[in-house]
Amino acid sequence: MNPNYLIFYLGAIFGSHGSVIYSRFLMRRSVVNERSQCDFCRSTLGVIDLIPILSFILLRGKCRRCHQYFGQIGRASCRERVSSP
């Protein structure tokens, strides 16, 4: 595997996690005690749903259960791209 792909993907993971921390901090929500959930149906996202880029491609940016587009997808994916070298 090309090391550049690994660096890119690690950057996306850290960017995604940083985005979650930042958005929860602004909403005064816990970063540690809460699981990620859909903004529309409030269903808890599974482990596979939380994998950056791959889950976005597989689910086409939609919730697995209610099929609504995720609310802040544009900003979150932009942060992931910017944080990747």
trRosetta pair geometry for C-beta under 8 A, 3 or more apart (Angstrom, degrees):
i j d omega theta_ij theta_ji phi_ij phi_ji
1 5 6.1 -101 174 64 95 126
1 6 6.3 93 126 -48 119 105
2 5 4.8 89 74 -1 93 103
2 6 7.5 -167 97 -4 53 84
3 6 5.4 -54 -152 37 44 115
3 7 6.2 45 152 -20 73 103
4 7 5.7 -53 -147 37 34 111
4 8 6.2 37 153 -21 65 106
5 8 5.6 -53 -147 37 32 114
5 9 6.2 26 157 -15 66 108
6 9 5.9 -57 -144 39 28 106
6 10 6.2 28 157 -17 64 108
7 10 5.9 -54 -143 38 28 110
7 11 6.3 32 154 -21 62 107
7 84 7.7 119 128 -163 71 80
7 85 5.6 -40 146 48 116 119
8 11 5.8 -59 -154 35 28 113
8 12 6.6 28 150 -19 64 105
8 84 4.8 45 -153 -171 63 123
8 85 6.8 -112 -87 57 58 70
9 12 5.5 -50 -149 34 36 113
9 13 6.5 39 151 -21 66 101
9 52 7.8 160 -159 77 69 106
9 53 7.3 -105 -123 33 80 142
9 84 7.7 40 -50 -122 15 122
10 13 5.6 -49 -148 34 35 113
10 14 6.4 28 156 -11 67 105
11 14 6.0 -57 -144 43 30 105
11 15 5.9 32 155 -20 65 111
11 80 7.7 118 124 -175 77 62
11 83 5.1 179 175 123 88 76
11 84 3.3 135 99 -110 130 55
11 85 5.5 -170 -66 -2 153 69
12 15 5.6 -55 -141 40 28 114
12 16 6.1 32 157 -22 64 106
12 52 4.5 -169 146 110 105 140
12 53 5.5 -7 173 -25 158 119
12 80 4.5 40 -143 -174 75 105
12 81 7.6 20 -102 -73 90 38
12 83 7.1 142 -92 80 30 101
12 84 5.1 7 -53 -68 73 121
13 16 5.9 -55 -148 34 27 111
13 17 6.4 22 155 -14 63 108
13 52 5.8 -162 -86 20 49 127
14 17 5.7 -55 -144 41 32 110
14 18 6.1 35 155 -20 66 108
14 83 6.0 -140 91 152 90 135
15 18 5.7 -54 -143 38 29 112
15 19 6.3 35 154 -24 63 105
15 52 7.5 102 70 -133 92 166
15 79 5.1 172 176 134 103 80
15 80 4.1 146 101 -115 129 46
15 81 7.6 -170 140 13 168 25
15 82 6.9 147 -133 64 138 70
15 83 3.0 172 -84 48 112 141
15 84 6.4 -70 -14 -37 142 73
16 19 5.6 -53 -151 31 30 115
16 20 6.7 30 151 -18 63 102
16 52 4.2 -145 -46 -75 149 130
16 76 6.8 51 -126 179 71 101
16 79 7.6 137 -83 96 38 106
16 80 5.3 24 -60 -93 79 111
17 20 5.7 -51 -152 33 35 111
17 21 6.5 34 151 -17 65 105
18 21 5.6 -53 -147 37 34 112
18 22 6.2 34 155 -19 67 108
18 79 7.0 -142 86 160 102 128
18 83 6.7 150 39 -93 138 158
19 22 5.8 -55 -145 38 29 111
19 23 6.3 22 160 -13 65 108
19 75 7.5 154 -149 124 124 88
19 76 4.9 115 158 -131 157 79
19 79 4.5 137 -80 85 118 153
19 80 7.1 -52 -21 -52 140 78
20 23 6.1 -58 -142 40 27 104
20 24 6.1 20 162 -12 65 112
20 31 7.3 117 127 -136 94 91
20 36 6.8 -70 -128 -87 132 115
21 24 6.1 -62 -144 42 25 105
21 25 6.1 30 156 -25 63 109
21 31 5.4 27 -119 -122 75 136
22 25 5.7 -55 -147 32 27 114
22 26 6.6 25 156 -17 62 105
23 26 5.8 -53 -151 35 33 111
23 27 6.5 16 156 -4 66 110
23 72 6.9 171 -108 59 149 170
24 27 5.8 -64 -143 49 34 101
24 29 4.3 -92 -158 71 87 98
24 30 7.0 -55 173 80 130 21
24 31 5.2 144 92 -83 146 75
24 34 7.5 175 -132 60 136 128
25 28 7.5 26 -177 -78 31 37
25 31 7.3 3 -59 -56 78 116
29 34 6.2 -40 164 22 110 155
30 33 4.1 -6 128 41 152 97
30 34 5.0 129 74 -6 96 101
31 34 7.7 -66 -124 42 8 92
34 37 7.9 -77 169 -7 102 106
35 44 4.9 31 102 -147 134 110
35 45 7.0 -164 152 46 100 73
36 44 7.3 106 80 -158 50 63
36 45 4.6 -30 97 36 99 124
36 49 7.9 -154 93 105 122 110
36 50 6.2 130 42 -98 143 110
37 42 5.4 15 158 -160 133 48
37 43 6.3 170 -155 82 89 29
37 44 5.2 -50 -96 -98 91 45
37 45 6.2 -163 -99 -13 31 83
38 41 4.9 16 88 48 135 79
38 42 6.2 -92 69 -41 80 13
38 43 5.1 23 17 45 118 77
38 45 6.8 127 -44 -61 72 91
38 63 4.3 40 -115 -113 135 137
38 65 6.9 -125 -15 48 156 108
38 66 6.3 146 151 26 160 119
38 68 7.1 108 -176 59 121 107
38 70 7.4 -112 -133 -106 72 79
39 42 7.9 4 -167 -72 11 56
39 68 7.9 -107 67 104 85 129
39 70 6.9 110 9 -152 110 59
39 71 4.4 17 17 -21 162 127
40 63 6.5 -128 45 -10 113 153
40 66 5.3 -136 97 91 123 155
40 68 4.3 45 3 53 162 156
40 71 8.0 160 -39 -50 84 99
41 63 6.4 155 25 143 115 161
41 65 5.6 -119 81 96 156 119
41 66 4.0 167 -31 -37 133 137
41 68 7.3 155 -18 18 96 122
43 63 7.0 115 51 -175 115 124
43 64 7.8 -107 99 63 139 88
43 65 4.7 49 24 26 165 154
43 66 7.2 166 6 -17 123 100
45 49 4.1 -127 -172 96 97 135
45 50 5.7 118 125 -58 122 88
45 64 7.9 123 -129 12 72 113
46 49 4.8 101 54 4 71 105
46 50 7.3 -138 99 -9 42 91
46 64 7.5 -13 16 22 109 156
47 50 6.0 -64 -158 31 32 111
47 51 7.8 46 148 -38 62 91
48 51 6.1 -34 -163 -1 43 114
48 55 6.4 146 147 -96 63 112
49 55 5.3 115 -153 -156 33 144
49 59 7.0 41 -128 -38 82 153
49 64 6.1 -99 -93 -20 126 126
50 55 6.7 96 34 -10 12 163
51 54 4.7 -25 118 60 118 114
51 55 4.7 131 61 -26 77 106
52 55 7.1 -46 -95 31 9 98
52 56 7.1 5 -169 -12 47 113
52 80 5.5 179 -167 -133 137 145
53 56 5.7 -55 -139 33 20 114
53 57 6.6 16 160 -16 59 105
53 80 7.0 -172 -54 148 90 147
54 57 6.0 -58 -151 35 28 107
54 58 6.3 19 157 -12 65 111
55 58 5.7 -56 -139 43 34 108
55 59 5.7 5 170 6 71 115
56 59 6.7 -67 -130 53 19 90
56 60 7.7 54 169 -120 52 7
56 61 5.6 27 -157 -75 82 67
56 73 7.5 134 -130 -152 115 111
56 77 6.7 97 -123 -95 163 121
57 60 7.5 16 -173 -74 25 46
59 62 5.4 -140 156 57 91 66
59 63 7.5 15 175 -112 133 3
59 64 6.0 -76 -122 -73 127 75
61 69 5.5 10 128 -140 102 86
61 70 5.9 -116 180 21 73 96
61 73 5.0 55 -155 -145 113 159
62 67 5.0 9 167 -155 134 49
62 68 6.4 153 -150 75 86 21
62 69 5.6 -57 -96 -89 72 47
62 70 7.1 -166 -113 -23 22 75
63 66 4.8 17 85 48 134 82
63 67 6.2 -93 67 -41 79 15
63 68 5.4 16 16 49 116 72
63 70 6.7 127 -53 -70 77 76
69 73 6.3 -84 171 -4 95 142
70 73 4.5 110 78 -60 99 102
70 76 7.7 -44 121 31 130 141
72 75 4.8 -47 -180 47 93 110
72 76 5.2 94 117 -25 93 102
73 76 5.9 -61 -138 43 27 107
73 77 5.9 18 168 -12 67 111
74 77 6.4 -59 -141 40 21 101
74 78 6.2 23 157 -21 59 112
75 78 5.6 -58 -148 36 29 114
75 79 6.5 30 155 -20 65 104
76 79 5.8 -53 -152 33 32 110
76 80 6.6 33 151 -20 64 104
77 80 5.4 -49 -148 34 38 115
77 81 6.4 38 153 -19 67 103
78 81 5.9 -54 -149 36 31 109
78 82 6.3 28 154 -17 65 108
79 82 5.8 -56 -143 39 31 109
79 83 6.1 23 161 -15 66 111
80 83 6.1 -61 -143 40 26 105
80 84 6.5 26 157 -23 62 107
81 84 5.9 -57 -150 30 30 110
